[in-house]
Amino acid sequence: MCDEVSVLDGRQGLSFFPPLWSAEARQDLSATSRRAVPMAELHGVSCDSCLQLDGTDPGFLGVA
């Protein structure tokens, strides 16, 4: 994974599917798909997940 991260710039992050917190990813991490995406996209997915899972909006950088 270090090779995957080392090529990213500061505006990118890795998107995993299924999500790392899912049972499927925990069963076989190497089977998850990964791709570089803009950090804004990752933040949006994170916020959407929080809202769907517990109704909490984490705000710009997460709940303090």
Predicted model as a PDB file, atoms N, CA, C, CB and O in Angstrom, pLDDT in the B-factor column:
MODEL        1                                                                  
ATOM      1  N   MET A   1       0.822  -1.184   0.000  1.00 60.00           N  
ATOM      2  CA  MET A   1       0.000   0.000   0.000  1.00 60.00           C  
ATOM      3  C   MET A   1       0.871   1.255   0.000  1.00 60.00           C  
ATOM      4  CB  MET A   1      -0.938  -0.006   1.202  1.00 60.00           C  
ATOM      5  O   MET A   1       0.417   2.297  -0.472  1.00 60.00           O  
ATOM      6  N   CYS A   2       2.067   1.200   0.495  1.00 75.00           N  
ATOM      7  CA  CYS A   2       2.940   2.378   0.507  1.00 75.00           C  
ATOM      8  C   CYS A   2       3.164   2.905  -0.900  1.00 75.00           C  
ATOM      9  CB  CYS A   2       4.286   2.044   1.160  1.00 75.00           C  
ATOM     10  O   CYS A   2       3.219   4.118  -1.103  1.00 75.00           O  
ATOM     11  N   ASP A   3       3.293   2.015  -1.874  1.00 81.00           N  
ATOM     12  CA  ASP A   3       3.472   2.456  -3.255  1.00 81.00           C  
ATOM     13  C   ASP A   3       2.239   3.196  -3.752  1.00 81.00           C  
ATOM     14  CB  ASP A   3       3.773   1.261  -4.164  1.00 81.00           C  
ATOM     15  O   ASP A   3       2.352   4.165  -4.502  1.00 81.00           O  
ATOM     16  N   GLU A   4       1.073   2.745  -3.339  1.00 82.00           N  
ATOM     17  CA  GLU A   4      -0.166   3.401  -3.757  1.00 82.00           C  
ATOM     18  C   GLU A   4      -0.278   4.804  -3.170  1.00 82.00           C  
ATOM     19  CB  GLU A   4      -1.375   2.564  -3.342  1.00 82.00           C  
ATOM     20  O   GLU A   4      -0.759   5.720  -3.837  1.00 82.00           O  
ATOM     21  N   VAL A   5       0.153   4.971  -1.950  1.00 87.00           N  
ATOM     22  CA  VAL A   5       0.038   6.259  -1.267  1.00 87.00           C  
ATOM     23  C   VAL A   5       1.139   7.226  -1.717  1.00 87.00           C  
ATOM     24  CB  VAL A   5       0.100   6.058   0.256  1.00 87.00           C  
ATOM     25  O   VAL A   5       0.893   8.428  -1.815  1.00 87.00           O  
ATOM     26  N   SER A   6       2.311   6.736  -1.983  1.00 88.00           N  
ATOM     27  CA  SER A   6       3.437   7.612  -2.306  1.00 88.00           C  
ATOM     28  C   SER A   6       3.232   8.398  -3.594  1.00 88.00           C  
ATOM     29  CB  SER A   6       4.696   6.801  -2.413  1.00 88.00           C  
ATOM     30  O   SER A   6       3.873   9.434  -3.773  1.00 88.00           O  
ATOM     31  N   VAL A   7       2.371   7.953  -4.490  1.00 89.00           N  
ATOM     32  CA  VAL A   7       2.151   8.661  -5.750  1.00 89.00           C  
ATOM     33  C   VAL A   7       1.033   9.705  -5.652  1.00 89.00           C  
ATOM     34  CB  VAL A   7       1.822   7.665  -6.846  1.00 89.00           C  
ATOM     35  O   VAL A   7       0.808  10.457  -6.600  1.00 89.00           O  
ATOM     36  N   LEU A   8       0.339   9.756  -4.524  1.00 92.00           N  
ATOM     37  CA  LEU A   8      -0.747  10.713  -4.356  1.00 92.00           C  
ATOM     38  C   LEU A   8      -0.204  12.099  -4.016  1.00 92.00           C  
ATOM     39  CB  LEU A   8      -1.712  10.239  -3.265  1.00 92.00           C  
ATOM     40  O   LEU A   8       0.824  12.235  -3.352  1.00 92.00           O  
ATOM     41  N   ASP A   9      -0.919  13.128  -4.487  1.00 91.00           N  
ATOM     42  CA  ASP A   9      -0.542  14.472  -4.053  1.00 91.00           C  
ATOM     43  C   ASP A   9      -1.441  14.860  -2.873  1.00 91.00           C  
ATOM     44  CB  ASP A   9      -0.668  15.510  -5.233  1.00 91.00           C  
ATOM     45  O   ASP A   9      -2.282  14.063  -2.459  1.00 91.00           O  
ATOM     46  N   GLY A  10      -1.283  16.033  -2.342  1.00 88.00           N  
ATOM     47  CA  GLY A  10      -2.024  16.446  -1.154  1.00 88.00           C  
ATOM     48  C   GLY A  10      -3.512  16.638  -1.359  1.00 88.00           C  
ATOM     49  O   GLY A  10      -4.253  16.817  -0.393  1.00 88.00           O  
ATOM     50  N   ARG A  11      -3.959  16.603  -2.604  1.00 93.00           N  
ATOM     51  CA  ARG A  11      -5.386  16.761  -2.895  1.00 93.00           C  
ATOM     52  C   ARG A  11      -6.076  15.438  -3.165  1.00 93.00           C  
ATOM     53  CB  ARG A  11      -5.575  17.673  -4.077  1.00 93.00           C  
ATOM     54  O   ARG A  11      -7.250  15.416  -3.531  1.00 93.00           O  
ATOM     55  N   GLN A  12      -5.358  14.330  -2.987  1.00 95.00           N  
ATOM     56  CA  GLN A  12      -5.901  13.012  -3.285  1.00 95.00           C  
ATOM     57  C   GLN A  12      -5.822  12.087  -2.081  1.00 95.00           C  
ATOM     58  CB  GLN A  12      -5.167  12.395  -4.458  1.00 95.00           C  
ATOM     59  O   GLN A  12      -5.006  12.275  -1.179  1.00 95.00           O  
ATOM     60  N   GLY A  13      -6.679  11.101  -2.092  1.00 92.00           N  
ATOM     61  CA  GLY A  13      -6.656  10.048  -1.088  1.00 92.00           C  
ATOM     62  C   GLY A  13      -7.101   8.764  -1.741  1.00 92.00           C  
ATOM     63  O   GLY A  13      -7.479   8.761  -2.913  1.00 92.00           O  
ATOM     64  N   LEU A  14      -7.062   7.667  -0.999  1.00 93.00           N  
ATOM     65  CA  LEU A  14      -7.483   6.378  -1.535  1.00 93.00           C  
ATOM     66  C   LEU A  14      -8.917   6.075  -1.141  1.00 93.00           C  
ATOM     67  CB  LEU A  14      -6.555   5.265  -1.048  1.00 93.00           C  
ATOM     68  O   LEU A  14      -9.310   6.215   0.017  1.00 93.00           O  
ATOM     69  N   SER A  15      -9.678   5.660  -2.124  1.00 93.00           N  
ATOM     70  CA  SER A  15     -11.041   5.198  -1.893  1.00 93.00           C  
ATOM     71  C   SER A  15     -11.016   3.677  -1.922  1.00 93.00           C  
ATOM     72  CB  SER A  15     -12.042   5.778  -2.960  1.00 93.00           C  
ATOM     73  O   SER A  15     -10.422   3.084  -2.823  1.00 93.00           O  
ATOM     74  N   PHE A  16     -11.651   3.045  -0.953  1.00 93.00           N  
ATOM     75  CA  PHE A  16     -11.696   1.588  -0.868  1.00 93.00           C  
ATOM     76  C   PHE A  16     -13.124   1.109  -1.040  1.00 93.00           C  
ATOM     77  CB  PHE A  16     -11.120   1.094   0.473  1.00 93.00           C  
ATOM     78  O   PHE A  16     -14.063   1.731  -0.544  1.00 93.00           O  
ATOM     79  N   PHE A  17     -13.282  -0.011  -1.752  1.00 94.00           N  
ATOM     80  CA  PHE A  17     -14.591  -0.650  -1.837  1.00 94.00           C  
ATOM     81  C   PHE A  17     -14.406  -2.153  -1.757  1.00 94.00           C  
ATOM     82  CB  PHE A  17     -15.332  -0.251  -3.144  1.00 94.00           C  
ATOM     83  O   PHE A  17     -13.611  -2.713  -2.512  1.00 94.00           O  
ATOM     84  N   PRO A  18     -15.107  -2.807  -0.877  1.00 94.00           N  
ATOM     85  CA  PRO A  18     -16.034  -2.254   0.086  1.00 94.00           C  
ATOM     86  C   PRO A  18     -15.288  -1.417   1.137  1.00 94.00           C  
ATOM     87  CB  PRO A  18     -16.832  -3.378   0.758  1.00 94.00           C  
ATOM     88  O   PRO A  18     -14.076  -1.559   1.296  1.00 94.00           O  
ATOM     89  N   PRO A  19     -16.015  -0.544   1.852  1.00 88.00           N  
ATOM     90  CA  PRO A  19     -15.365   0.315   2.851  1.00 88.00           C  
ATOM     91  C   PRO A  19     -14.572  -0.505   3.864  1.00 88.00           C  
ATOM     92  CB  PRO A  19     -16.410   1.168   3.577  1.00 88.00           C  
ATOM     93  O   PRO A  19     -14.938  -1.634   4.189  1.00 88.00           O  
ATOM     94  N   LEU A  20     -13.492   0.072   4.351  1.00 89.00           N  
ATOM     95  CA  LEU A  20     -12.610  -0.647   5.278  1.00 89.00           C  
ATOM     96  C   LEU A  20     -13.313  -1.068   6.557  1.00 89.00           C  
ATOM     97  CB  LEU A  20     -11.420   0.208   5.625  1.00 89.00           C  
ATOM     98  O   LEU A  20     -12.898  -2.040   7.188  1.00 89.00           O  
ATOM     99  N   TRP A  21     -14.369  -0.363   6.959  1.00 85.00           N  
ATOM    100  CA  TRP A  21     -15.078  -0.705   8.195  1.00 85.00           C  
ATOM    101  C   TRP A  21     -16.086  -1.836   7.985  1.00 85.00           C  
ATOM    102  CB  TRP A  21     -15.791   0.525   8.744  1.00 85.00           C  
ATOM    103  O   TRP A  21     -16.699  -2.294   8.949  1.00 85.00           O  
ATOM    104  N   SER A  22     -16.266  -2.287   6.758  1.00 91.00           N  
ATOM    105  CA  SER A  22     -17.260  -3.328   6.485  1.00 91.00           C  
ATOM    106  C   SER A  22     -16.730  -4.720   6.829  1.00 91.00           C  
ATOM    107  CB  SER A  22     -17.681  -3.282   5.016  1.00 91.00           C  
ATOM    108  O   SER A  22     -15.520  -4.944   6.881  1.00 91.00           O  
ATOM    109  N   ALA A  23     -17.641  -5.630   7.059  1.00 94.00           N  
ATOM    110  CA  ALA A  23     -17.274  -7.025   7.357  1.00 94.00           C  
ATOM    111  C   ALA A  23     -16.540  -7.641   6.176  1.00 94.00           C  
ATOM    112  CB  ALA A  23     -18.529  -7.864   7.701  1.00 94.00           C  
ATOM    113  O   ALA A  23     -15.599  -8.411   6.366  1.00 94.00           O  
ATOM    114  N   GLU A  24     -16.957  -7.312   4.960  1.00 94.00           N  
ATOM    115  CA  GLU A  24     -16.329  -7.876   3.767  1.00 94.00           C  
ATOM    116  C   GLU A  24     -14.857  -7.480   3.665  1.00 94.00           C  
ATOM    117  CB  GLU A  24     -17.076  -7.424   2.515  1.00 94.00           C  
ATOM    118  O   GLU A  24     -14.005  -8.309   3.344  1.00 94.00           O  
ATOM    119  N   ALA A  25     -14.569  -6.226   3.937  1.00 93.00           N  
ATOM    120  CA  ALA A  25     -13.180  -5.762   3.867  1.00 93.00           C  
ATOM    121  C   ALA A  25     -12.344  -6.393   4.972  1.00 93.00           C  
ATOM    122  CB  ALA A  25     -13.117  -4.227   3.967  1.00 93.00           C  
ATOM    123  O   ALA A  25     -11.181  -6.731   4.751  1.00 93.00           O  
ATOM    124  N   ARG A  26     -12.915  -6.555   6.145  1.00 93.00           N  
ATOM    125  CA  ARG A  26     -12.165  -7.171   7.246  1.00 93.00           C  
ATOM    126  C   ARG A  26     -11.876  -8.635   6.965  1.00 93.00           C  
ATOM    127  CB  ARG A  26     -12.936  -7.037   8.560  1.00 93.00           C  
ATOM    128  O   ARG A  26     -10.862  -9.161   7.424  1.00 93.00           O  
ATOM    129  N   GLN A  27     -12.735  -9.295   6.227  1.00 95.00           N  
ATOM    130  CA  GLN A  27     -12.512 -10.708   5.909  1.00 95.00           C  
ATOM    131  C   GLN A  27     -11.367 -10.883   4.923  1.00 95.00           C  
ATOM    132  CB  GLN A  27     -13.783 -11.332   5.343  1.00 95.00           C  
ATOM    133  O   GLN A  27     -10.602 -11.842   5.032  1.00 95.00           O  
ATOM    134  N   ASP A  28     -11.238  -9.973   3.961  1.00 93.00           N  
ATOM    135  CA  ASP A  28     -10.195 -10.094   2.946  1.00 93.00           C  
ATOM    136  C   ASP A  28      -9.785  -8.717   2.444  1.00 93.00           C  
ATOM    137  CB  ASP A  28     -10.673 -10.970   1.775  1.00 93.00           C  
ATOM    138  O   ASP A  28     -10.264  -8.256   1.408  1.00 93.00           O  
ATOM    139  N   LEU A  29      -8.905  -8.073   3.177  1.00 91.00           N  
ATOM    140  CA  LEU A  29      -8.471  -6.719   2.844  1.00 91.00           C  
ATOM    141  C   LEU A  29      -7.830  -6.649   1.457  1.00 91.00           C  
ATOM    142  CB  LEU A  29      -7.490  -6.214   3.893  1.00 91.00           C  
ATOM    143  O   LEU A  29      -8.004  -5.660   0.745  1.00 91.00           O  
ATOM    144  N   SER A  30      -7.103  -7.674   1.078  1.00 90.00           N  
ATOM    145  CA  SER A  30      -6.431  -7.643  -0.223  1.00 90.00           C  
ATOM    146  C   SER A  30      -7.418  -7.681  -1.387  1.00 90.00           C  
ATOM    147  CB  SER A  30      -5.464  -8.808  -0.336  1.00 90.00           C  
ATOM    148  O   SER A  30      -7.051  -7.343  -2.512  1.00 90.00           O  
ATOM    149  N   ALA A  31      -8.660  -8.086  -1.138  1.00 91.00           N  
ATOM    150  CA  ALA A  31      -9.670  -8.148  -2.195  1.00 91.00           C  
ATOM    151  C   ALA A  31     -10.388  -6.818  -2.397  1.00 91.00           C  
ATOM    152  CB  ALA A  31     -10.681  -9.226  -1.878  1.00 91.00           C  
ATOM    153  O   ALA A  31     -11.186  -6.690  -3.326  1.00 91.00           O  
ATOM    154  N   THR A  32     -10.125  -5.830  -1.553  1.00 94.00           N  
ATOM    155  CA  THR A  32     -10.783  -4.540  -1.726  1.00 94.00           C  
ATOM    156  C   THR A  32     -10.217  -3.827  -2.945  1.00 94.00           C  
ATOM    157  CB  THR A  32     -10.619  -3.668  -0.466  1.00 94.00           C  
ATOM    158  O   THR A  32      -9.028  -3.934  -3.242  1.00 94.00           O  
ATOM    159  N   SER A  33     -11.070  -3.106  -3.639  1.00 94.00           N  
ATOM    160  CA  SER A  33     -10.577  -2.301  -4.753  1.00 94.00           C  
ATOM    161  C   SER A  33     -10.171  -0.938  -4.201  1.00 94.00           C  
ATOM    162  CB  SER A  33     -11.660  -2.159  -5.886  1.00 94.00           C  
ATOM    163  O   SER A  33     -10.763  -0.437  -3.245  1.00 94.00           O  
ATOM    164  N   ARG A  34      -9.169  -0.358  -4.812  1.00 93.00           N  
ATOM    165  CA  ARG A  34      -8.643   0.934  -4.379  1.00 93.00           C  
ATOM    166  C   ARG A  34      -8.469   1.817  -5.594  1.00 93.00           C  
ATOM    167  CB  ARG A  34      -7.302   0.774  -3.614  1.00 93.00           C  
ATOM    168  O   ARG A  34      -8.103   1.354  -6.674  1.00 93.00           O  
ATOM    169  N   ARG A  35      -8.739   3.114  -5.398  1.00 93.00           N  
ATOM    170  CA  ARG A  35      -8.453   4.064  -6.474  1.00 93.00           C  
ATOM    171  C   ARG A  35      -8.204   5.434  -5.867  1.00 93.00           C  
ATOM    172  CB  ARG A  35      -9.622   4.119  -7.504  1.00 93.00           C  
ATOM    173  O   ARG A  35      -8.733   5.773  -4.808  1.00 93.00           O  
ATOM    174  N   ALA A  36      -7.391   6.207  -6.559  1.00 94.00           N  
ATOM    175  CA  ALA A  36      -7.110   7.578  -6.128  1.00 94.00           C  
ATOM    176  C   ALA A  36      -8.299   8.450  -6.493  1.00 94.00           C  
ATOM    177  CB  ALA A  36      -5.797   8.125  -6.777  1.00 94.00           C  
ATOM    178  O   ALA A  36      -8.797   8.402  -7.618  1.00 94.00           O  
ATOM    179  N   VAL A  37      -8.749   9.247  -5.532  1.00 95.00           N  
ATOM    180  CA  VAL A  37      -9.864  10.171  -5.751  1.00 95.00           C  
ATOM    181  C   VAL A  37      -9.536  11.497  -5.055  1.00 95.00           C  
ATOM    182  CB  VAL A  37     -11.217   9.568  -5.214  1.00 95.00           C  
ATOM    183  O   VAL A  37      -8.688  11.542  -4.164  1.00 95.00           O  
ATOM    184  N   PRO A  38     -10.211  12.568  -5.464  1.00 95.00           N  
ATOM    185  CA  PRO A  38      -9.999  13.852  -4.789  1.00 95.00           C  
ATOM    186  C   PRO A  38     -10.419  13.757  -3.314  1.00 95.00           C  
ATOM    187  CB  PRO A  38     -10.791  14.979  -5.506  1.00 95.00           C  
ATOM    188  O   PRO A  38     -11.385  13.071  -2.979  1.00 95.00           O  
ATOM    189  N   MET A  39      -9.689  14.448  -2.449  1.00 92.00           N  
ATOM    190  CA  MET A  39     -10.016  14.449  -1.019  1.00 92.00           C  
ATOM    191  C   MET A  39     -11.428  14.967  -0.778  1.00 92.00           C  
ATOM    192  CB  MET A  39      -9.005  15.299  -0.239  1.00 92.00           C  
ATOM    193  O   MET A  39     -12.099  14.517   0.151  1.00 92.00           O  
ATOM    194  N   ALA A  40     -11.887  15.905  -1.599  1.00 90.00           N  
ATOM    195  CA  ALA A  40     -13.244  16.422  -1.445  1.00 90.00           C  
ATOM    196  C   ALA A  40     -14.271  15.305  -1.607  1.00 90.00           C  
ATOM    197  CB  ALA A  40     -13.511  17.541  -2.464  1.00 90.00           C  
ATOM    198  O   ALA A  40     -15.287  15.289  -0.912  1.00 90.00           O  
ATOM    199  N   GLU A  41     -14.012  14.372  -2.519  1.00 92.00           N  
ATOM    200  CA  GLU A  41     -14.909  13.234  -2.707  1.00 92.00           C  
ATOM    201  C   GLU A  41     -14.891  12.324  -1.473  1.00 92.00           C  
ATOM    202  CB  GLU A  41     -14.510  12.437  -3.968  1.00 92.00           C  
ATOM    203  O   GLU A  41     -15.944  11.879  -1.016  1.00 92.00           O  
ATOM    204  N   LEU A  42     -13.719  12.051  -0.945  1.00 90.00           N  
ATOM    205  CA  LEU A  42     -13.619  11.215   0.256  1.00 90.00           C  
ATOM    206  C   LEU A  42     -14.339  11.870   1.430  1.00 90.00           C  
ATOM    207  CB  LEU A  42     -12.142  10.959   0.615  1.00 90.00           C  
ATOM    208  O   LEU A  42     -15.025  11.197   2.199  1.00 90.00           O  
ATOM    209  N   HIS A  43     -14.180  13.168   1.562  1.00 86.00           N  
ATOM    210  CA  HIS A  43     -14.844  13.883   2.649  1.00 86.00           C  
ATOM    211  C   HIS A  43     -16.355  13.801   2.486  1.00 86.00           C  
ATOM    212  CB  HIS A  43     -14.389  15.355   2.693  1.00 86.00           C  
ATOM    213  O   HIS A  43     -17.074  13.590   3.464  1.00 86.00           O  
ATOM    214  N   GLY A  44     -16.841  13.964   1.267  1.00 88.00           N  
ATOM    215  CA  GLY A  44     -18.270  13.881   1.013  1.00 88.00           C  
ATOM    216  C   GLY A  44     -18.838  12.510   1.334  1.00 88.00           C  
ATOM    217  O   GLY A  44     -19.914  12.406   1.922  1.00 88.00           O  
ATOM    218  N   VAL A  45     -18.131  11.469   0.958  1.00 87.00           N  
ATOM    219  CA  VAL A  45     -18.571  10.105   1.253  1.00 87.00           C  
ATOM    220  C   VAL A  45     -18.583   9.875   2.756  1.00 87.00           C  
ATOM    221  CB  VAL A  45     -17.659   9.071   0.558  1.00 87.00           C  
ATOM    222  O   VAL A  45     -19.502   9.248   3.284  1.00 87.00           O  
ATOM    223  N   SER A  46     -17.574  10.374   3.440  1.00 84.00           N  
ATOM    224  CA  SER A  46     -17.506  10.227   4.894  1.00 84.00           C  
ATOM    225  C   SER A  46     -18.685  10.922   5.571  1.00 84.00           C  
ATOM    226  CB  SER A  46     -16.183  10.793   5.427  1.00 84.00           C  
ATOM    227  O   SER A  46     -19.324  10.356   6.458  1.00 84.00           O  
ATOM    228  N   CYS A  47     -18.966  12.145   5.148  1.00 85.00           N  
ATOM    229  CA  CYS A  47     -20.096  12.887   5.727  1.00 85.00           C  
ATOM    230  C   CYS A  47     -21.415  12.172   5.456  1.00 85.00           C  
ATOM    231  CB  CYS A  47     -20.149  14.319   5.161  1.00 85.00           C  
ATOM    232  O   CYS A  47     -22.248  12.035   6.353  1.00 85.00           O  
ATOM    233  N   ASP A  48     -21.606  11.716   4.216  1.00 87.00           N  
ATOM    234  CA  ASP A  48     -22.825  10.995   3.864  1.00 87.00           C  
ATOM    235  C   ASP A  48     -22.985   9.738   4.711  1.00 87.00           C  
ATOM    236  CB  ASP A  48     -22.819  10.631   2.379  1.00 87.00           C  
ATOM    237  O   ASP A  48     -24.082   9.430   5.177  1.00 87.00           O  
ATOM    238  N   SER A  49     -21.878   9.009   4.908  1.00 84.00           N  
ATOM    239  CA  SER A  49     -21.926   7.777   5.716  1.00 84.00           C  
ATOM    240  C   SER A  49     -22.316   8.091   7.153  1.00 84.00           C  
ATOM    241  CB  SER A  49     -20.564   7.052   5.688  1.00 84.00           C  
ATOM    242  O   SER A  49     -23.136   7.388   7.744  1.00 84.00           O  
ATOM    243  N   CYS A  50     -21.733   9.142   7.714  1.00 84.00           N  
ATOM    244  CA  CYS A  50     -22.073   9.524   9.091  1.00 84.00           C  
ATOM    245  C   CYS A  50     -23.552   9.868   9.212  1.00 84.00           C  
ATOM    246  CB  CYS A  50     -21.217  10.718   9.546  1.00 84.00           C  
ATOM    247  O   CYS A  50     -24.217   9.456  10.162  1.00 84.00           O  
ATOM    248  N   LEU A  51     -24.054  10.614   8.260  1.00 86.00           N  
ATOM    249  CA  LEU A  51     -25.462  11.003   8.298  1.00 86.00           C  
ATOM    250  C   LEU A  51     -26.379   9.786   8.173  1.00 86.00           C  
ATOM    251  CB  LEU A  51     -25.765  12.005   7.179  1.00 86.00           C  
ATOM    252  O   LEU A  51     -27.411   9.718   8.840  1.00 86.00           O  
ATOM    253  N   GLN A  52     -26.014   8.837   7.333  1.00 88.00           N  
ATOM    254  CA  GLN A  52     -26.832   7.648   7.138  1.00 88.00           C  
ATOM    255  C   GLN A  52     -26.748   6.693   8.326  1.00 88.00           C  
ATOM    256  CB  GLN A  52     -26.411   6.932   5.872  1.00 88.00           C  
ATOM    257  O   GLN A  52     -27.744   6.068   8.693  1.00 88.00           O  
ATOM    258  N   LEU A  53     -25.572   6.578   8.923  1.00 85.00           N  
ATOM    259  CA  LEU A  53     -25.387   5.604   9.998  1.00 85.00           C  
ATOM    260  C   LEU A  53     -25.926   6.080  11.339  1.00 85.00           C  
ATOM    261  CB  LEU A  53     -23.932   5.277  10.138  1.00 85.00           C  
ATOM    262  O   LEU A  53     -26.535   5.297  12.069  1.00 85.00           O  
ATOM    263  N   ASP A  54     -25.712   7.356  11.678  1.00 84.00           N  
ATOM    264  CA  ASP A  54     -26.175   7.802  12.996  1.00 84.00           C  
ATOM    265  C   ASP A  54     -26.810   9.189  13.008  1.00 84.00           C  
ATOM    266  CB  ASP A  54     -25.033   7.790  13.947  1.00 84.00           C  
ATOM    267  O   ASP A  54     -27.109   9.726  14.075  1.00 84.00           O  
ATOM    268  N   GLY A  55     -27.016   9.768  11.830  1.00 85.00           N  
ATOM    269  CA  GLY A  55     -27.696  11.055  11.755  1.00 85.00           C  
ATOM    270  C   GLY A  55     -26.870  12.244  12.180  1.00 85.00           C  
ATOM    271  O   GLY A  55     -27.407  13.341  12.337  1.00 85.00           O  
ATOM    272  N   THR A  56     -25.570  12.056  12.370  1.00 81.00           N  
ATOM    273  CA  THR A  56     -24.693  13.133  12.818  1.00 81.00           C  
ATOM    274  C   THR A  56     -23.915  13.707  11.649  1.00 81.00           C  
ATOM    275  CB  THR A  56     -23.732  12.632  13.900  1.00 81.00           C  
ATOM    276  O   THR A  56     -23.314  12.967  10.870  1.00 81.00           O  
ATOM    277  N   ASP A  57     -23.927  15.028  11.528  1.00 80.00           N  
ATOM    278  CA  ASP A  57     -23.111  15.703  10.525  1.00 80.00           C  
ATOM    279  C   ASP A  57     -21.757  15.983  11.167  1.00 80.00           C  
ATOM    280  CB  ASP A  57     -23.796  17.031  10.008  1.00 80.00           C  
ATOM    281  O   ASP A  57     -21.685  16.741  12.134  1.00 80.00           O  
ATOM    282  N   PRO A  58     -20.675  15.386  10.647  1.00 77.00           N  
ATOM    283  CA  PRO A  58     -19.372  15.567  11.292  1.00 77.00           C  
ATOM    284  C   PRO A  58     -18.743  16.934  11.059  1.00 77.00           C  
ATOM    285  CB  PRO A  58     -18.435  14.518  10.813  1.00 77.00           C  
ATOM    286  O   PRO A  58     -17.715  17.239  11.663  1.00 77.00           O  
ATOM    287  N   GLY A  59     -19.316  17.750  10.218  1.00 76.00           N  
ATOM    288  CA  GLY A  59     -18.757  19.069   9.964  1.00 76.00           C  
ATOM    289  C   GLY A  59     -17.592  19.009   8.994  1.00 76.00           C  
ATOM    290  O   GLY A  59     -17.329  17.965   8.396  1.00 76.00           O  
ATOM    291  N   PHE A  60     -16.908  20.103   8.839  1.00 73.00           N  
ATOM    292  CA  PHE A  60     -15.846  20.210   7.845  1.00 73.00           C  
ATOM    293  C   PHE A  60     -14.717  19.201   8.041  1.00 73.00           C  
ATOM    294  CB  PHE A  60     -15.280  21.593   7.869  1.00 73.00           C  
ATOM    295  O   PHE A  60     -14.337  18.502   7.101  1.00 73.00           O  
ATOM    296  N   LEU A  61     -14.190  19.124   9.237  1.00 67.00           N  
ATOM    297  CA  LEU A  61     -13.069  18.204   9.493  1.00 67.00           C  
ATOM    298  C   LEU A  61     -13.417  17.134  10.527  1.00 67.00           C  
ATOM    299  CB  LEU A  61     -11.850  18.988   9.967  1.00 67.00           C  
ATOM    300  O   LEU A  61     -12.520  16.519  11.104  1.00 67.00           O  
ATOM    301  N   GLY A  62     -14.663  16.914  10.756  1.00 62.00           N  
ATOM    302  CA  GLY A  62     -15.063  15.900  11.711  1.00 62.00           C  
ATOM    303  C   GLY A  62     -15.424  16.493  13.042  1.00 62.00           C  
ATOM    304  O   GLY A  62     -15.076  17.633  13.350  1.00 62.00           O  
ATOM    305  N   VAL A  63     -16.116  15.721  13.819  1.00 58.00           N  
ATOM    306  CA  VAL A  63     -16.543  16.163  15.147  1.00 58.00           C  
ATOM    307  C   VAL A  63     -15.344  16.197  16.058  1.00 58.00           C  
ATOM    308  CB  VAL A  63     -17.643  15.241  15.726  1.00 58.00           C  
ATOM    309  O   VAL A  63     -14.553  15.254  16.098  1.00 58.00           O  
ATOM    310  N   ALA A  64     -15.210  17.285  16.791  1.00 51.00           N  
ATOM    311  CA  ALA A  64     -14.077  17.427  17.722  1.00 51.00           C  
ATOM    312  C   ALA A  64     -14.372  16.696  19.025  1.00 51.00           C  
ATOM    313  CB  ALA A  64     -13.778  18.923  18.005  1.00 51.00           C  
ATOM    314  O   ALA A  64     -13.543  16.697  19.935  1.00 51.00           O  
TER     315      ALA A  64                                                      
ENDMDL                                                                          
END                                                                             
